[in-house]
Amino acid sequence: MADRRKEELMKKRQKLEELRRAREERKKEKPEEPIDKPTTNPGNKKEELDKLLEQLLPKSESPAEVPPEEQPAKTTTTIPEESQPNNTNNGTALPIPTAPLSPSIQGTRFIPNFVTFDAVILDIPPKEIVFYNKEVQTKDTSFEPPPPSEDEIRAKIIKEFDEAEKERKAYEEEEKIKAEIEKKKEAKLWELSEEEKKIIFNLPEFKEFIDLSTKYVERAINENYDIFMDYKEGDNLDDDVDDGPRVKYLCSYLNDRWNKNRSVTDVNWSKKNPELFLASYNKNPYSVNDPDGIVCVWSLRLLDRPEFIFHSQSDVLTTMFSEFHPSYIIGGTYSGQILVWDMRSKVLPVFKTPLGAAGHTHPVYSMQMVGTQNAHNLITASTDGLVCSWQLDMMTQPQESLELVHSDHPKTEEVSVTTFGFQKNESTAFWVGTEEGNIYQANRFAHAGGKAGIN
């Protein structure tokens, strides 16, 4: 507060000095103008004004020494015209800043006049900035290309004609070149060398192609169909139908490579493909390197060779097509293993039972599939009287086992099963045939007070 007060006093002093200086300059510029003499007390001089200022603003008392709360508000005094010195030329009243009077100094206080006025509130809206997009008004046909002129049409027709002529000439040249190449090929045939022929003959793809294509040709040749039959003349009946034997020889199925010196152990037909049947064979004693047992799939329309050949490490004693898996072939072996081959795979079996106490350890001469499409089992029987039930997708161990025993037999209690069979739509009761020539009725499960086994 003290600093601000001091600054205000300094500004007022400077303003008084400027007014005093302006008055003297006006006095020098207009000396001829008469000076209005004051009517009262004209004896005041400049020194008296300075003394008055010194009394009002003593040098010893600075604004900083007066506490802020004791400093009164700023007042302005007006010196009347009579109190001005005699050497002044104008009689205007000057506002002189004065300090507050001490109690020892007698003076008059300036009382300001307060004036009421109505405040004018101006509500100026902000400047509105206008944005706009520049657009061009067009018609629907503005973007369409202009119609071609006559010269452009003429040039386009000439260009298309030239291109067609070039294409025609290029096609004629290409045909000439092809004709020349064909003439050269006919003139000189390309012959393979002996080494190239051997390489081609030994390729697996070539062998597979030859094998498949020759099968197709042989099937067509062996088809017994009279292409010269005349349907207008009616039935072609033989006169000697009732004479002689009712069974006659038609054909034989034998392959010297695989079937020579082997015995046929079983034959079975396919229910899905009636023209296919399979036969199982035992070992060939004169060929040590060949597999001990094989299974051949024959076709009525292919006489000289089998459609498929499958191998086994033991003699195959019985074989059959799976009723619910048309591509599966099942075989029972002399070692007691049950093998499953797939016609889509190679010559080795895809599933087989283990050799051990979990399955058969004696020869398996008979087997049969019982059940339905959704629930079926393979039933097998070996010569030691063991009957097992299998699932084709899990051949590691049988689902159930039953040992047939004849307690009243005078020599042995074992029932040596060589064949058995189930009735149609029957999966529990079955009949077995033994090596002694006896036939027994047996049950897989105990029911109606009877036990499982021979009844």
C-alpha positions as CSV (number, residue, x, y, z in Angstrom):
1,M,0.0,0.0,0.0
2,A,2.9,2.4,0.8
3,D,4.5,1.8,-2.6
4,R,1.3,2.4,-4.4
5,R,0.6,5.6,-2.5
6,K,4.1,6.8,-3.3
7,E,3.7,6.2,-7.0
8,E,0.4,8.0,-7.0
9,L,2.0,11.1,-5.4
10,M,4.8,11.1,-7.8
11,K,2.4,11.0,-10.7
12,K,0.5,13.9,-9.3
13,R,3.6,16.0,-8.8
14,Q,4.7,15.4,-12.4
15,K,1.2,16.4,-13.6
16,L,1.4,19.7,-11.6
17,E,4.8,20.4,-13.0
18,E,3.5,19.9,-16.6
19,L,0.6,22.2,-15.9
20,R,2.9,24.9,-14.5
21,R,5.2,24.6,-17.5
22,A,2.2,24.8,-19.9
23,R,1.0,28.0,-18.1
24,E,4.4,29.7,-18.5
25,E,4.6,28.8,-22.1
26,R,1.2,30.3,-22.8
27,K,2.2,33.4,-20.9
28,K,5.3,33.9,-23.1
29,E,3.3,33.4,-26.3
30,K,0.6,36.0,-25.3
31,P,2.1,38.8,-23.3
32,E,-0.3,41.5,-24.6
33,E,-3.4,39.9,-23.3
34,P,-4.8,41.6,-20.2
35,I,-4.7,39.8,-17.0
36,D,-7.8,39.5,-15.0
37,K,-7.0,40.7,-11.6
38,P,-8.6,38.8,-8.8
39,T,-11.3,40.6,-6.8
40,T,-10.1,39.3,-3.4
41,N,-6.7,38.9,-1.8
42,P,-4.3,39.4,-4.9
43,G,-1.1,39.3,-2.8
44,N,-0.5,35.6,-3.1
45,K,2.7,34.7,-4.9
46,K,4.4,31.6,-6.1
47,E,6.4,31.2,-2.9
48,E,3.3,31.1,-0.9
49,L,2.0,28.2,-3.1
50,D,5.3,26.3,-2.6
51,K,5.1,26.9,1.2
52,L,1.6,25.7,1.2
53,L,2.6,22.5,-0.7
54,E,5.5,22.0,1.7
55,Q,3.1,22.4,4.7
56,L,0.6,19.9,3.2
57,L,3.4,17.5,2.1
58,P,6.2,17.7,4.6
59,K,9.5,16.1,3.5
60,S,10.2,14.6,6.9
61,E,7.0,12.6,6.8
62,S,7.1,9.9,4.0
63,P,4.2,7.8,2.9
64,A,5.9,4.7,4.1
65,E,6.0,5.9,7.8
66,V,2.2,6.3,7.9
67,P,0.5,3.0,8.6
68,P,-1.9,1.7,5.8
69,E,-4.9,1.8,8.0
70,E,-4.3,5.5,9.0
71,Q,-3.8,6.7,5.4
72,P,-7.0,8.4,4.4
73,A,-8.5,8.3,0.9
74,K,-7.0,10.5,-1.8
75,T,-8.6,14.0,-1.9
76,T,-8.3,16.8,-4.3
77,T,-8.4,20.5,-3.4
78,T,-9.2,23.3,-5.7
79,I,-7.2,26.5,-5.2
80,P,-9.4,29.5,-5.8
81,E,-8.4,32.2,-8.3
82,E,-7.7,34.8,-5.6
83,S,-5.0,32.6,-3.9
84,Q,-2.9,32.4,-7.0
85,P,0.2,34.6,-7.4
86,N,0.0,38.0,-9.0
87,N,2.3,37.0,-11.9
88,T,-0.2,34.4,-13.3
89,N,-2.2,35.3,-16.4
90,N,-5.2,32.8,-16.2
91,G,-7.7,32.4,-13.5
92,T,-8.5,28.7,-13.7
93,A,-8.7,26.6,-10.7
94,L,-6.0,23.8,-10.4
95,P,-6.7,20.5,-8.7
96,I,-3.9,20.0,-6.2
97,P,-3.4,16.6,-4.4
98,T,-3.2,17.1,-0.7
99,A,-2.2,14.7,2.1
100,P,-4.6,14.2,5.1
101,L,-4.2,17.0,7.6
102,S,-2.9,16.2,11.0
103,P,-4.9,17.2,14.0
104,S,-2.6,20.2,14.5
105,I,-3.4,21.6,11.0
106,Q,-6.7,23.2,10.6
107,G,-8.2,22.7,7.1
108,T,-11.3,21.9,5.2
109,R,-12.2,18.4,4.0
110,F,-13.3,17.8,0.4
111,I,-16.8,16.2,0.3
112,P,-17.4,14.4,-3.1
113,N,-20.8,14.6,-4.7
114,F,-22.2,11.2,-5.6
115,V,-24.4,10.9,-8.7
116,T,-26.6,8.0,-9.6
117,F,-26.9,6.7,-13.1
118,D,-28.4,3.8,-14.9
119,A,-26.0,1.2,-16.3
120,V,-26.5,0.3,-19.9
121,I,-25.9,-3.4,-20.6
122,L,-25.0,-4.1,-24.2
123,D,-25.5,-7.7,-25.3
124,I,-23.4,-8.1,-28.4
125,P,-23.8,-11.5,-30.0
126,P,-20.7,-13.3,-31.2
127,K,-19.7,-13.1,-34.7
128,E,-21.2,-15.9,-36.7
129,I,-18.8,-17.8,-39.0
130,V,-20.5,-19.1,-42.0
131,F,-19.3,-22.3,-43.7
132,Y,-20.4,-23.5,-47.1
133,N,-19.6,-26.2,-49.6
134,K,-18.9,-25.4,-53.1
135,E,-21.1,-27.5,-55.4
136,V,-21.6,-27.7,-59.1
137,Q,-25.0,-28.3,-60.5
138,T,-24.9,-31.0,-63.2
139,K,-27.3,-33.1,-65.2
140,D,-27.5,-36.8,-65.6
141,T,-26.0,-36.6,-69.0
142,S,-23.0,-34.5,-67.9
143,F,-20.7,-37.6,-67.3
144,E,-21.6,-39.4,-70.5
145,P,-18.9,-39.1,-73.2
146,P,-19.7,-37.0,-76.2
147,P,-21.0,-38.9,-79.3
148,P,-18.2,-39.9,-81.6
149,S,-17.7,-38.0,-84.8
150,E,-17.8,-39.5,-88.3
151,D,-14.0,-39.5,-88.5
152,E,-13.7,-41.4,-85.3
153,I,-16.2,-44.0,-86.4
154,R,-14.4,-44.5,-89.7
155,A,-11.1,-44.9,-88.0
156,K,-12.5,-47.4,-85.5
157,I,-14.0,-49.5,-88.4
158,I,-10.7,-49.5,-90.2
159,K,-8.8,-50.5,-87.1
160,E,-11.2,-53.5,-86.4
161,F,-10.8,-54.7,-90.0
162,D,-7.0,-54.6,-89.8
163,E,-7.1,-56.5,-86.5
164,A,-9.4,-59.2,-88.0
165,E,-7.1,-59.5,-91.0
166,K,-4.0,-60.0,-88.8
167,E,-5.8,-62.7,-86.7
168,R,-6.8,-64.5,-89.9
169,K,-3.2,-64.5,-91.2
170,A,-1.8,-65.6,-87.8
171,Y,-4.3,-68.5,-87.7
172,E,-3.4,-69.6,-91.2
173,E,0.3,-69.5,-90.4
174,E,-0.3,-71.6,-87.2
175,E,-2.2,-74.2,-89.1
176,K,0.6,-74.4,-91.6
177,I,3.2,-75.0,-88.9
178,K,1.0,-77.7,-87.2
179,A,0.6,-79.5,-90.5
180,E,4.4,-79.4,-91.1
181,I,5.0,-80.8,-87.6
182,E,2.5,-83.6,-88.2
183,K,4.2,-84.5,-91.4
184,K,7.6,-84.7,-89.7
185,K,6.1,-87.0,-87.0
186,E,4.6,-89.3,-89.5
187,A,7.9,-89.4,-91.5
188,K,10.0,-90.3,-88.5
189,L,8.6,-92.3,-85.5
190,W,10.3,-91.8,-82.1
191,E,11.5,-95.2,-80.8
192,L,12.4,-95.9,-77.2
193,S,15.6,-97.6,-76.3
194,E,15.7,-100.8,-74.2
195,E,16.8,-98.9,-71.1
196,E,13.9,-96.5,-71.4
197,K,11.5,-99.3,-71.9
198,K,12.7,-101.1,-68.7
199,I,12.4,-97.9,-66.7
200,I,8.8,-97.4,-67.9
201,F,7.8,-101.0,-67.3
202,N,9.2,-101.0,-63.7
203,L,7.2,-97.9,-62.7
204,P,4.5,-98.6,-60.1
205,E,2.1,-96.3,-61.9
206,F,2.5,-98.1,-65.2
207,K,2.0,-101.5,-63.5
208,E,-1.1,-100.3,-61.8
209,F,-2.5,-98.9,-65.1
210,I,-1.8,-102.1,-67.0
211,D,-3.3,-104.3,-64.3
212,L,-6.5,-102.2,-64.1
213,S,-7.0,-101.7,-67.8
214,T,-6.5,-105.4,-68.6
215,K,-9.1,-106.3,-65.9
216,Y,-11.6,-104.2,-67.7
217,V,-10.9,-105.8,-71.1
218,E,-11.0,-109.3,-69.7
219,R,-14.3,-108.7,-67.9
220,A,-15.8,-107.5,-71.2
221,I,-14.4,-110.5,-73.1
222,N,-15.6,-113.0,-70.6
223,E,-19.2,-111.7,-70.5
224,N,-21.4,-114.4,-71.9
225,Y,-23.7,-112.4,-74.0
226,D,-24.9,-113.1,-77.5
227,I,-24.7,-109.8,-79.5
228,F,-26.4,-111.5,-82.5
229,M,-29.6,-112.4,-80.5
230,D,-32.8,-111.7,-82.4
231,Y,-35.6,-110.8,-80.1
232,K,-38.3,-111.2,-82.8
233,E,-38.0,-115.0,-83.0
234,G,-38.8,-115.6,-79.3
235,D,-37.1,-117.7,-76.7
236,N,-34.0,-119.6,-77.8
237,L,-34.5,-123.0,-76.0
238,D,-32.3,-126.0,-76.2
239,D,-33.9,-129.3,-77.2
240,D,-31.8,-131.3,-74.8
241,V,-32.6,-129.4,-71.5
242,D,-34.3,-132.4,-70.0
243,D,-31.7,-134.9,-71.2
244,G,-28.4,-135.6,-69.4
245,P,-27.0,-134.3,-66.1
246,R,-28.5,-131.1,-64.6
247,V,-25.0,-129.7,-63.5
248,K,-22.4,-129.0,-66.2
249,Y,-19.0,-127.5,-66.1
250,L,-18.7,-123.8,-67.0
251,C,-15.3,-122.5,-65.9
252,S,-12.5,-122.9,-63.4
253,Y,-10.7,-120.2,-61.4
254,L,-7.0,-120.9,-61.0
255,N,-3.9,-118.8,-60.9
256,D,-0.6,-120.8,-61.3
257,R,1.4,-118.2,-59.4
258,W,-0.7,-118.3,-56.2
259,N,-3.0,-121.3,-56.2
260,K,-0.8,-124.1,-57.4
261,N,-0.1,-126.8,-54.8
262,R,-2.5,-125.2,-52.3
263,S,-5.8,-126.5,-51.0
264,V,-9.1,-124.5,-50.9
265,T,-10.3,-124.4,-47.2
266,D,-13.4,-122.2,-47.6
267,V,-15.5,-120.3,-50.1
268,N,-17.9,-117.5,-49.4
269,W,-20.0,-115.0,-51.5
270,S,-20.4,-111.3,-51.2
271,K,-23.9,-109.9,-50.4
272,K,-23.2,-106.5,-51.8
273,N,-21.6,-107.6,-55.1
274,P,-23.1,-110.9,-56.2
275,E,-20.5,-111.4,-58.9
276,L,-17.7,-111.6,-56.3
277,F,-16.7,-114.6,-54.2
278,L,-13.6,-115.4,-52.1
279,A,-11.6,-118.5,-51.4
280,S,-9.1,-119.2,-48.7
281,Y,-6.0,-121.4,-49.1
282,N,-3.5,-123.2,-46.9
283,K,0.3,-123.2,-47.4
284,N,2.3,-124.3,-50.4
285,P,4.8,-126.9,-49.3
286,Y,7.0,-126.4,-52.4
287,S,7.4,-122.6,-52.0
288,V,9.1,-121.5,-48.8
289,N,9.2,-117.8,-49.6
290,D,5.5,-117.5,-50.3
291,P,3.1,-116.7,-47.4
292,D,1.6,-119.7,-45.6
293,G,-2.0,-118.6,-46.2
294,I,-3.7,-116.5,-48.8
295,V,-7.2,-115.3,-49.6
296,C,-8.2,-114.6,-53.2
297,V,-11.2,-112.5,-54.3
298,W,-12.6,-113.9,-57.6
299,S,-15.0,-112.4,-60.1
300,L,-17.4,-114.2,-62.4
301,R,-16.3,-111.9,-65.2
302,L,-12.6,-112.4,-64.7
303,L,-11.5,-116.0,-65.0
304,D,-7.7,-116.0,-65.4
305,R,-6.7,-114.1,-62.3
306,P,-8.2,-112.9,-59.0
307,E,-9.4,-109.3,-58.4
308,F,-7.5,-109.1,-55.0
309,I,-5.0,-111.3,-53.2
310,F,-4.4,-111.1,-49.4
311,H,-1.6,-112.7,-47.4
312,S,-1.4,-114.4,-44.0
313,Q,1.4,-115.8,-41.8
314,S,-0.7,-118.9,-41.1
315,D,-3.0,-121.1,-43.0
316,V,-6.4,-119.5,-43.6
317,L,-9.0,-122.1,-42.6
318,T,-12.2,-120.0,-43.0
319,T,-13.1,-116.7,-44.6
320,M,-16.1,-114.5,-45.2
321,F,-17.2,-111.0,-46.3
322,S,-18.4,-108.7,-43.5
323,E,-22.1,-108.2,-43.8
324,F,-22.0,-104.6,-42.4
325,H,-18.6,-103.6,-43.8
326,P,-18.6,-104.5,-47.5
327,S,-14.9,-103.8,-48.0
328,Y,-13.8,-105.9,-45.1
329,I,-12.8,-109.6,-45.4
330,I,-12.4,-111.7,-42.3
331,G,-10.4,-114.9,-42.0
332,G,-9.7,-117.5,-39.3
333,T,-6.2,-119.1,-39.2
334,Y,-4.6,-122.3,-38.1
335,S,-2.7,-120.4,-35.3
336,G,-5.9,-119.1,-33.8
337,Q,-5.6,-115.5,-35.0
338,I,-8.6,-113.6,-36.5
339,L,-7.5,-111.4,-39.4
340,V,-9.4,-108.5,-41.1
341,W,-8.3,-107.3,-44.6
342,D,-9.6,-104.2,-46.4
343,M,-10.0,-104.3,-50.2
344,R,-9.1,-100.6,-50.2
345,S,-5.7,-101.3,-48.6
346,K,-2.8,-103.5,-49.4
347,V,-2.2,-107.3,-49.1
348,L,-1.6,-107.3,-45.3
349,P,-4.4,-107.3,-42.7
350,V,-5.5,-104.1,-41.1
351,F,-6.7,-105.7,-37.8
352,K,-5.8,-108.9,-36.1
353,T,-6.2,-110.5,-32.7
354,P,-3.2,-111.2,-30.5
355,L,-1.5,-114.5,-30.1
356,G,-2.0,-115.5,-26.5
357,A,-4.4,-116.4,-23.8
358,A,-6.7,-113.4,-24.5
359,G,-7.9,-115.1,-27.7
360,H,-7.9,-118.4,-29.5
361,T,-4.8,-120.6,-29.3
362,H,-6.2,-123.4,-31.4
363,P,-7.3,-123.5,-35.1
364,V,-10.4,-121.6,-36.0
365,Y,-12.6,-123.4,-38.5
366,S,-15.8,-121.5,-38.3
367,M,-17.1,-118.0,-37.6
368,Q,-20.3,-116.0,-38.2
369,M,-21.5,-112.4,-37.9
370,V,-24.7,-111.9,-35.7
371,G,-26.7,-108.8,-34.8
372,T,-27.8,-105.7,-36.7
373,Q,-26.1,-102.7,-38.4
374,N,-25.9,-100.7,-35.2
375,A,-25.1,-103.6,-32.8
376,H,-23.3,-106.6,-34.2
377,N,-20.5,-109.0,-33.2
378,L,-18.3,-111.5,-34.8
379,I,-18.6,-115.0,-33.2
380,T,-15.7,-117.4,-33.6
381,A,-15.0,-120.9,-32.3
382,S,-11.8,-122.9,-32.1
383,T,-11.1,-126.7,-31.8
384,D,-10.5,-126.4,-28.0
385,G,-14.2,-125.5,-27.5
386,L,-13.6,-121.8,-26.9
387,V,-16.3,-119.5,-28.4
388,C,-15.4,-115.7,-28.5
389,S,-17.3,-112.6,-29.4
390,W,-15.4,-109.7,-31.1
391,Q,-15.9,-106.2,-32.4
392,L,-14.2,-105.4,-35.6
393,D,-12.9,-102.0,-34.5
394,M,-11.4,-103.5,-31.3
395,M,-9.6,-106.8,-31.8
396,T,-7.2,-106.6,-29.0
397,Q,-9.4,-108.7,-26.7
398,P,-12.8,-110.5,-27.1
399,Q,-15.9,-108.9,-25.7
400,E,-16.9,-112.2,-24.1
401,S,-15.7,-115.8,-24.0
402,L,-17.4,-119.1,-23.5
403,E,-15.8,-122.5,-23.1
404,L,-17.9,-125.4,-24.2
405,V,-17.5,-128.5,-22.0
406,H,-19.2,-131.9,-22.2
407,S,-19.1,-133.4,-18.7
408,D,-20.8,-136.7,-19.7
409,H,-18.3,-137.5,-22.5
410,P,-16.4,-140.8,-21.7
411,K,-13.0,-139.7,-23.1
412,T,-12.6,-135.9,-23.0
413,E,-14.6,-133.0,-21.7
414,E,-13.5,-130.7,-24.5
415,V,-15.8,-130.1,-27.4
416,S,-13.7,-129.8,-30.6
417,V,-15.8,-127.4,-32.6
418,T,-15.3,-127.6,-36.4
419,T,-18.4,-125.6,-37.4
420,F,-21.3,-123.8,-35.8
421,G,-24.3,-121.8,-36.9
422,F,-27.0,-119.4,-35.7
423,Q,-30.6,-119.3,-36.8
424,K,-31.8,-116.2,-38.6
425,N,-32.4,-113.2,-36.3
426,E,-31.0,-115.3,-33.4
427,S,-28.0,-114.2,-31.4
428,T,-28.1,-116.4,-28.3
429,A,-28.8,-120.0,-29.1
430,F,-26.6,-121.8,-31.7
431,W,-25.6,-125.3,-32.8
432,V,-22.1,-126.7,-33.0
433,G,-20.6,-129.6,-35.0
434,T,-17.5,-131.5,-33.6
435,E,-14.7,-133.6,-35.0
436,E,-16.5,-136.8,-33.6
437,G,-19.6,-136.1,-35.8
438,N,-21.8,-134.9,-33.0
439,I,-24.0,-131.8,-33.0
440,Y,-24.8,-130.0,-29.8
441,Q,-27.1,-127.1,-29.0
442,A,-25.5,-124.3,-26.8
443,N,-26.4,-120.9,-25.4
444,R,-24.2,-117.9,-25.2
445,F,-25.9,-116.6,-22.0
446,A,-27.7,-118.2,-19.1
447,H,-31.5,-117.7,-19.2
448,A,-34.7,-119.4,-18.1
449,G,-33.0,-121.4,-15.4
450,G,-30.4,-122.8,-17.8
451,K,-26.6,-122.3,-17.8
452,A,-24.4,-120.9,-20.5
453,G,-22.8,-123.6,-22.6
454,I,-24.0,-126.9,-24.0
455,N,-27.6,-127.6,-23.3
